[in-house]
């Protein structure tokens, strides 16, 4: 069985589907910038293991009228040599009665394998034949020119080539559909975007990899050791948290404990998380 959670927000019917779990070790890799003593104290407080953190990869499906919008599309089974059990998005869609042909939009937030590799088969055949794929132009350009022989990056470039005819490259901080905004949140990758939905005065905010765990609301400078620009990542984290509080947004965290839904409140320039599931 695939982990699935359904909810509504305004006129939006939403489903969170766990593409699978990924474990990165040691846990300190998620929280670069913490001293060993600080991290040990916080991990004990949150009951998190030090030898490796297992997180879900939660794909959001938003349905509104005839639109069926995916925020990222998972790994397609690619694990990039991590300890991972991934690639369950498509079984999850089957379970809720949605065919790949029905997906109208796939937002690709950044070029990491667990977010983008489900866009096409290994031969480049698009997995969502009727969808418009949407990606930040500069993010696309970066990964097309990224010099590496890592197999998952080679495969990712081939998949992006395969979806060319369906791919729309955009600038961030733009409204791509009525009530659907792409927000510039660089740092994790150099042109990473977050996604915001608005409906009937309510806001659903998807930070994606600006944050990997709610505890970063209390430790704003702690970031993943694979962030490409740590300083910019911290700035984007502060930006997205302030936006979440100002709009009273429901936040959907991609790597937060499944299904990753809750709200942040601000106190003394730090942010407290309350789960809503």
Helices and strands as residue ranges (DSSP letters): E 4-9, E 12-24, G 27-31, H 36-46, E 53-64, E 67-71, E 83-86, H 89-95, G 100-102, E 105-108, H 113-116, G 117-119, E 132-136, H 137-144, H 151-162, G 164-166, E 167-170, E 174-177, E 180-184, E 193-199, E 202-206, G 208-210, G 214-217, H 230-246, E 250-252, E 261-267, E 270-275
